[in-house]
Amino acid sequence: MTFNYKTEDDILKINLSGDLIGEDNGIDIIEVINDQIQEGRMLCLIDISELRYINSSGIGVLITILTKFRNKGGELCLLNPSESVKKLLIITKLNAIFTIESDEEKAVSILKSA
């Protein structure tokens, strides 16, 4: 899996691609999240449109990120999951925990009003 990130409008935007299976990249993402939260960033948008596959460890990474932001009064939104990832989020009932959007403008609006 690869990821990149940028900050735009005080929102941390992360793009994930490949397979999120909780390998070393999961640790790298968490380090970026911790640094951004320490800098005062409270809103995060994770574009998962290029994720092909996610396993239980990958789900754990996403839940860890969500927990870190919400514990600090922040919020996270998942953007544009593929059909297979969307089905997994529904089956695991994580769609009730995560904010999931298919439109980036709407996702940003939701984050800013959180």
C-alpha positions in Angstrom: 0.0 0.0 0.0 1.1 3.6 -0.6 -0.2 6.8 0.8 0.4 10.5 0.5 -1.0 13.4 2.4 -1.4 17.2 2.3 -3.1 19.8 4.3 -5.7 22.0 2.7 -8.1 24.4 4.4 -6.8 23.1 7.8 -8.0 19.6 6.8 -5.6 16.7 6.6 -6.2 14.9 3.3 -4.8 11.4 2.9 -4.9 9.3 -0.2 -4.6 5.5 0.2 -4.0 3.1 -2.7 -3.3 -0.6 -3.0 -4.1 -3.0 -0.2 -4.6 -1.8 3.4 -3.5 -4.9 5.3 -2.0 -3.2 8.3 1.7 -3.8 7.4 4.4 -1.2 8.2 2.4 1.5 6.3 -0.2 1.4 9.0 2.4 2.5 11.5 3.6 5.2 9.1 0.1 6.5 8.7 -0.5 6.6 12.5 2.7 8.6 12.9 1.6 11.1 10.4 -1.8 11.4 12.2 -0.1 11.8 15.6 2.1 14.6 14.2 -0.8 16.4 12.5 -3.0 16.2 15.7 -0.1 17.6 17.7 0.0 20.5 15.2 -3.7 21.1 16.0 -5.2 19.5 13.0 -8.7 18.1 14.0 -10.3 17.2 10.6 -9.2 14.4 8.3 -10.4 13.3 4.9 -9.2 9.9 3.8 -9.6 9.1 0.1 -10.0 5.3 -0.2 -11.1 5.2 -3.8 -7.9 3.5 -4.8 -7.9 0.9 -2.1 -8.3 -2.5 -3.7 -8.5 -4.6 -0.6 -8.7 -4.1 3.2 -8.4 -6.8 5.8 -9.1 -6.8 9.6 -5.7 -5.2 10.4 -6.5 -2.5 7.8 -9.8 -1.9 9.4 -8.0 -1.6 12.7 -5.8 1.1 11.3 -8.9 3.1 10.1 -10.5 2.7 13.5 -7.4 3.8 15.3 -7.2 7.0 13.1 -10.9 7.7 13.8 -10.5 7.2 17.5 -7.4 9.5 17.7 -9.4 12.3 16.0 -12.6 11.9 17.9 -10.7 11.7 21.3 -9.4 15.1 20.5 -12.7 16.5 19.5 -12.0 16.1 15.8 -13.7 14.2 12.9 -12.8 11.9 10.1 -14.5 11.2 6.8 -13.9 8.4 4.4 -14.1 9.4 0.7 -15.3 7.3 -2.2 -14.8 3.7 -1.2 -14.8 1.1 -4.0 -17.8 -1.3 -4.1 -15.9 -4.1 -2.4 -14.6 -1.8 0.4 -18.1 -0.3 0.8 -19.6 -3.8 1.1 -17.1 -4.7 3.8 -17.9 -1.5 5.8 -21.6 -2.4 5.6 -21.1 -6.1 6.6 -19.0 -5.1 9.6 -21.5 -2.3 10.4 -18.6 0.2 10.3 -20.7 2.4 8.0 -22.6 3.4 11.1 -19.4 4.5 12.8 -17.6 6.2 10.0 -18.8 9.2 8.0 -18.6 8.0 4.4 -19.1 10.3 1.4 -18.7 9.9 -2.4 -18.4 13.6 -3.1 -15.3 15.5 -1.8 -17.0 18.9 -1.6 -19.8 17.4 0.5 -17.3 15.6 2.7 -15.3 18.8 3.3 -18.6 20.6 4.2 -19.5 17.9 6.6 -16.1 18.1 8.3 -16.2 21.8 8.6 -19.6 21.7 10.3 -18.5 19.0 12.7 
